[in-house]
């Protein structure tokens, strides 16, 4: 039976300065309570889905936005009145079988977001979150992390919500590409509409020109401030691209495919990045900054 939300509470389990899990306690409409523990990865996946729906709401026209905000505020007021208590013992002696091993968004079409949570003991739970509850839930999650004096973790998680990394690449002198792949589930692909190839042109320590790059999915089809910010944040996310942090770069961006027409293969993505590298030496290359 699906779990729906009447109220939520959050807390953080940490060991020294290391984040172990976020405790998410849910009060259901009949006042039954459920407790889950989410690792950083599952927490990020939950927030990606929540943030995607919030992004849609921010694009509403003024009248629809006002209507949404008024309805949201009423729901938040009720949620505040029904915050379940998290006991210290529930955190100190956390039940490992309530740990969420995987989280999948299975229905994103109506006013509710439906998730399937696979727990450590192999059981599955269906969690239904109404879109009017999203801001309160997201706020509670971030507040718990900040309250645990782990603000850097909160910033790191929230910086990864508006794009989906697929590949990062170092371009070799012989024209080959050395790359890493980030396998993403279909439900995440469905949250982002556009494939972008990003190329970083820079000089190494010896002054030799080098190229690195990435292929990501985003909600923005054309280069702008949002995409420019993503090209910077990719350097923090990608182990392969971290070397470019603080290094002067020319950044080129090309839209490979827009509006989720059909999934692109690995070959199509890497070929697009190769073509962008070739184009970057001409004056027609599209620069992000």
C-alpha positions as CSV (number, residue, x, y, z in Angstrom):
1,X,0.0,0.0,0.0
2,X,1.3,3.4,-0.9
3,X,2.6,5.8,1.7
4,X,1.3,9.4,1.5
5,X,2.4,12.3,3.5
6,X,0.6,14.3,6.3
7,X,3.7,15.6,7.9
8,X,7.5,15.1,7.7
9,X,10.6,15.4,9.9
10,X,14.2,15.0,9.1
11,X,17.5,14.4,11.0
12,X,21.1,13.6,10.1
13,X,23.1,10.6,11.3
14,X,26.8,11.4,11.2
15,X,30.1,9.9,12.4
16,X,32.6,12.5,13.3
17,X,32.5,14.8,10.2
18,X,31.1,12.1,7.9
19,X,27.5,12.1,6.7
20,X,26.0,8.6,7.2
21,X,22.4,9.1,6.3
22,X,19.4,11.4,6.4
23,X,16.5,10.2,8.6
24,X,13.2,10.9,6.9
25,X,10.1,10.3,9.2
26,X,6.7,10.5,7.6
27,X,3.4,10.9,9.3
28,X,0.6,9.4,7.1
29,X,-3.0,10.6,6.9
30,X,-4.1,8.1,9.6
31,X,-1.2,9.1,11.8
32,X,0.8,5.9,11.1
33,X,4.5,6.8,11.0
34,X,7.2,5.5,8.7
35,X,11.0,6.0,9.1
36,X,13.5,5.8,6.3
37,X,17.3,6.4,6.1
38,X,18.7,7.8,2.9
39,X,22.4,7.9,1.8
40,X,23.8,10.8,-0.1
41,X,23.1,9.1,-3.5
42,X,19.5,8.3,-2.8
43,X,19.0,11.8,-1.2
44,X,20.4,13.4,-4.4
45,X,18.0,11.2,-6.5
46,X,15.0,12.3,-4.5
47,X,16.0,16.0,-4.7
48,X,16.6,15.7,-8.5
49,X,13.0,14.6,-9.0
50,X,11.6,17.2,-6.5
51,X,13.6,20.1,-8.1
52,X,12.5,19.1,-11.6
53,X,8.8,19.6,-10.6
54,X,9.6,22.9,-8.8
55,X,11.3,24.1,-12.0
56,X,8.0,23.4,-13.9
57,X,6.1,25.5,-11.3
58,X,8.5,28.4,-11.6
59,X,7.7,28.6,-15.3
60,X,4.0,29.1,-14.8
61,X,2.4,32.4,-15.8
62,X,1.7,34.9,-13.0
63,X,-1.9,33.9,-12.4
64,X,-1.2,30.2,-12.4
65,X,1.8,30.8,-10.2
66,X,-0.2,32.7,-7.7
67,X,-2.9,30.0,-7.5
68,X,-0.2,27.4,-7.0
69,X,1.5,29.3,-4.3
70,X,-1.7,29.9,-2.4
71,X,-2.6,26.2,-2.5
72,X,1.0,25.3,-1.5
73,X,1.0,27.6,1.5
74,X,-2.2,26.0,2.8
75,X,-0.7,22.5,2.5
76,X,2.6,23.6,4.2
77,X,0.6,25.0,7.1
78,X,-1.1,21.6,7.6
79,X,2.2,19.8,7.3
80,X,3.8,22.1,10.0
81,X,0.9,21.1,12.3
82,X,1.7,17.4,11.8
83,X,5.5,17.1,12.1
84,X,6.3,13.7,13.6
85,X,8.8,13.5,16.4
86,X,12.2,11.8,15.7
87,X,13.5,10.2,18.8
88,X,17.2,10.3,19.6
89,X,17.2,6.5,20.0
90,X,15.8,6.1,16.4
91,X,19.0,7.8,15.2
92,X,21.5,6.2,17.6
93,X,20.1,2.7,16.9
94,X,19.0,3.1,13.4
95,X,17.4,0.0,11.9
96,X,19.5,-0.9,8.9
97,X,16.5,-2.6,7.2
98,X,14.9,0.9,6.8
99,X,17.8,2.1,4.8
100,X,16.8,3.0,1.2
101,X,19.1,1.1,-1.2
102,X,17.5,2.5,-4.4
103,X,15.0,5.1,-5.2
104,X,13.1,5.3,-8.5
105,X,10.5,7.8,-9.8
106,X,7.8,5.7,-11.4
107,X,5.1,8.2,-12.0
108,X,5.6,11.9,-12.8
109,X,2.6,12.7,-14.9
110,X,-0.1,14.0,-12.5
111,X,-0.1,16.2,-9.4
112,X,1.6,13.5,-7.4
113,X,5.1,12.1,-7.7
114,X,5.3,8.4,-7.1
115,X,8.5,6.8,-6.0
116,X,9.4,3.1,-5.4
117,X,11.9,2.7,-2.5
118,X,13.8,-0.6,-2.3
119,X,14.9,-1.1,1.3
120,X,18.0,-2.9,2.6
121,X,16.0,-6.0,3.5
122,X,14.7,-6.3,-0.1
123,X,11.2,-5.0,0.6
124,X,9.7,-2.2,-1.5
125,X,7.7,0.8,-0.5
126,X,5.7,3.1,-2.7
127,X,5.9,6.8,-1.6
128,X,3.5,9.4,-3.0
129,X,4.4,13.1,-2.7
130,X,1.9,15.7,-3.8
131,X,3.5,18.6,-5.7
132,X,2.2,21.1,-3.1
133,X,4.3,19.2,-0.5
134,X,7.6,19.4,-2.4
135,X,8.9,22.7,-1.1
136,X,8.3,21.8,2.5
137,X,10.0,18.4,2.1
138,X,13.0,19.9,0.3
139,X,13.3,22.6,2.8
140,X,13.3,20.1,5.7
141,X,16.0,18.0,4.0
142,X,18.4,20.9,3.4
143,X,17.6,22.4,6.9
144,X,18.6,19.1,8.6
145,X,21.9,18.9,6.7
146,X,22.7,22.6,7.4
147,X,21.7,22.1,11.1
148,X,24.2,19.2,11.3
149,X,26.9,21.8,10.3
150,X,27.3,20.1,6.9
151,X,26.5,23.1,4.7
152,X,29.2,22.1,2.2
153,X,27.4,18.8,1.6
154,X,24.1,20.6,1.1
155,X,25.7,23.0,-1.5
156,X,27.4,20.0,-3.3
157,X,24.1,18.1,-3.5
158,X,22.0,21.1,-4.7
159,X,24.6,22.0,-7.3
160,X,24.0,18.7,-9.1
161,X,20.2,18.9,-9.6
162,X,19.7,20.8,-12.9
163,X,21.8,18.6,-15.2
164,X,22.6,15.0,-15.9
165,X,26.2,14.0,-16.6
166,X,26.6,11.3,-19.2
167,X,30.2,11.4,-20.3
168,X,33.4,13.3,-19.5
169,X,36.3,13.2,-21.8
170,X,40.0,14.0,-22.4
171,X,40.9,14.5,-26.0
172,X,44.2,12.7,-27.0
173,X,46.8,14.1,-29.4
174,X,46.0,11.2,-31.8
175,X,42.4,12.2,-32.0
176,X,41.1,9.4,-29.7
177,X,38.9,10.2,-26.8
178,X,39.6,8.8,-23.3
179,X,36.3,9.0,-21.4
180,X,34.3,8.0,-18.4
181,X,30.6,7.0,-18.6
182,X,27.9,7.9,-16.1
183,X,25.1,5.4,-16.4
184,X,21.7,7.0,-15.7
185,X,18.3,5.3,-15.3
186,X,15.5,6.1,-17.7
187,X,13.5,8.1,-15.2
188,X,16.3,10.6,-14.8
189,X,16.7,10.9,-18.5
190,X,13.0,11.8,-18.7
191,X,13.5,14.8,-16.5
192,X,15.9,16.5,-18.9
193,X,15.1,17.4,-22.5
194,X,18.3,18.5,-24.2
195,X,21.7,16.9,-24.9
196,X,24.6,19.4,-24.7
197,X,28.3,18.8,-25.7
198,X,30.7,21.0,-23.7
199,X,34.3,21.5,-24.7
200,X,37.0,23.0,-22.5
201,X,40.1,24.4,-24.4
202,X,43.1,25.1,-22.2
203,X,46.8,25.0,-21.9
204,X,48.6,22.5,-19.7
205,X,51.6,23.2,-17.4
206,X,54.0,23.1,-20.4
207,X,51.9,25.6,-22.4
208,X,50.6,23.0,-24.8
209,X,47.0,23.3,-25.9
210,X,44.7,20.6,-24.6
211,X,41.0,19.7,-24.8
212,X,38.6,18.1,-22.3
213,X,34.9,17.9,-22.5
214,X,31.6,16.5,-21.3
215,X,28.2,15.5,-22.6
216,X,25.3,16.3,-20.3
217,X,21.5,16.5,-20.4
218,X,19.9,19.8,-19.3
219,X,16.6,21.6,-19.3
220,X,18.1,24.5,-21.3
221,X,18.6,24.0,-25.0
222,X,20.7,27.0,-25.8
223,X,23.8,28.4,-24.1
224,X,23.0,31.1,-21.5
225,X,23.6,31.9,-17.8
226,X,22.2,28.6,-16.7
227,X,24.3,26.5,-19.0
228,X,27.4,28.6,-18.2
229,X,26.9,27.8,-14.6
230,X,26.6,24.1,-15.3
231,X,29.9,24.2,-17.3
232,X,31.6,25.5,-14.1
233,X,29.9,23.1,-11.7
234,X,30.9,20.1,-13.9
235,X,34.5,20.8,-12.8
236,X,33.5,20.1,-9.2
237,X,31.5,17.0,-10.1
238,X,33.8,15.2,-12.5
239,X,37.1,13.6,-11.3
240,X,38.4,13.8,-14.8
241,X,37.6,17.5,-15.1
242,X,38.7,18.6,-11.6
243,X,42.1,19.5,-13.0
244,X,40.6,22.4,-14.8
245,X,39.4,24.2,-11.6
246,X,41.0,27.6,-11.6
247,X,42.6,27.0,-15.0
248,X,41.8,29.6,-17.7
249,X,39.6,27.9,-20.3
250,X,37.7,28.7,-23.4
251,X,34.4,26.9,-23.2
252,X,32.3,25.8,-26.2
253,X,28.8,24.4,-26.1
254,X,26.7,22.8,-28.7
255,X,23.2,21.5,-28.5
256,X,23.4,17.9,-29.8
257,X,19.7,17.1,-29.6
258,X,16.8,19.0,-28.2
259,X,13.4,18.2,-26.7
260,X,14.1,14.5,-25.9
261,X,13.3,13.5,-29.5
262,X,15.1,10.1,-28.9
263,X,17.9,8.9,-26.7
264,X,21.4,9.3,-28.2
265,X,23.9,6.5,-28.3
266,X,27.3,6.7,-26.8
267,X,28.8,6.9,-30.3
268,X,26.5,9.9,-31.2
269,X,27.4,11.7,-28.0
270,X,31.2,11.2,-28.3
271,X,31.1,12.0,-32.1
272,X,29.4,15.3,-31.3
273,X,32.1,16.2,-28.8
274,X,34.8,15.3,-31.4
275,X,33.1,17.5,-34.0
276,X,33.0,20.3,-31.5
277,X,36.7,20.0,-30.9
278,X,37.4,20.2,-34.6
279,X,35.0,23.2,-34.9
280,X,36.6,24.9,-31.9
281,X,39.7,25.8,-33.9
282,X,37.5,27.8,-36.3
283,X,35.7,31.1,-35.7
284,X,32.3,29.5,-35.8
285,X,32.5,27.6,-32.6
286,X,29.7,28.5,-30.1
287,X,31.3,29.8,-26.9
288,X,29.6,29.7,-23.5
289,X,31.8,32.4,-22.1
